[in-house]
Amino acid sequence: MHAAVYTGGGKVTVEEVPVPEIGAGELLVRVESCGICHTDLKKIEYDLLTPPRIYGHETAGEVVAAGAGVTKFEIGDRVAVFHHIPCLDCFYCRHRLYAQCPVYKKVGVTGGYEPAGGGFGQYVRVMDWIVKRGVEKIPDGVSYERACLLEPLNTCLKAVEMLQPSREEFVLILGQGPIGMMFTMLCRRRGARTAVTDTIARRLEQAKRFGADEAWDPREIDVAGEVKRQTEGRGADIVIVAVSAPGVVEQAVGASRPGSKIMLFAQTSDQERIELSGGDICRDERTLLGSYSAAVDLQAESARLLFEGELALEELVSHRVGLTRMTEGMELALHPDAKSLKIIVQPQRWT
């Protein structure tokens, strides 16, 4: 098969590699769509893991082989695949901190080499513990493009469930990339008044179509001042930081009210440093939260939202690339233009 292989030094090259071999309890899935996620892009750009690896974890495709003992799936099934699934038995699982479970931290899907998701290749091996709990069948009429958004939607739903926005609350979402727009849809679904920011005009327009009550370019407006003007001087009840940029967390604090909740969702790098006033947190009783990766107990609900079409997620997809245009797709995801949003790799395509 062909795959876009991370070879080190921030480089990805298309290579011919063996189709992964599967064992008992495992699946071989032909990848039809895989979203480009900034988590993988950071690993590539900053050489965070040793090469070679085949990244890509927002995967949807067709089962082409099933190992001995597999009863839930058969050849021809269309599936969306999670690459992390927790043990459900350890201290962290009992406290619903699934992303901290040692089993969860093991990647259970590979296109070859050290497991890294594998969705940027034409076939992936899905390991047995993922097959048991981490594979969802795609209903008829649902495209692979829509289905590959299941994992990122789950991650956003997890964060929103932690925040519990209500109809009485004002939610500010900083950043309207694909993740930010998922947050916009989910918060509006709960009835919260929602304002968003981004520096790309087309994204602001799209956010309004997805239900944002207000959409602002932070270069053109005093965001904190406008939020306070619309909340009788208090500030936002909830702020979701869906972008990683210098000063954005400080902006979140400045735009929020005392007693608010601030969700850090894009601050995944160990190198990122944030300096805040102790008084803003302690004296003003703000809560800083972090949320990372997907939750297995929200898998069914995220699949329902995705597959039943309650959210207009396919409208997030702006570009589709084959393997030979993988570098182009990565560059566009890292440095979006006026029209780009979610970039999808279709590994069965060459260009």
BELRAMO-V519350 format. One record per helix or strand. SS is the DSSP state (H for helix, E for strand). FROM is the first residue (numbers start at 1). LEN is the number of residues. Records with the same first field share a line. If there is no record, write none. Layout:
# BELRAMO-V519350
SS=FROM-LEN ; FROM-LEN
This chain:
# BELRAMO-V519350
E=2-7 ; 11-6 ; 27-9 ; 53-1 ; 58-9 ; 78-4 ; 109-2 ; 113-1 ; 121-1 ; 123-4 ; 135-3 ; 170-5 ; 193-5 ; 214-3 ; 236-6 ; 256-9 ; 287-4 ; 317-5 ; 342-4
H=38-8 ; 91-4 ; 98-3 ; 128-6 ; 144-4 ; 150-14 ; 178-12 ; 201-9 ; 223-8 ; 248-8 ; 278-4 ; 296-12 ; 313-4 ; 323-12
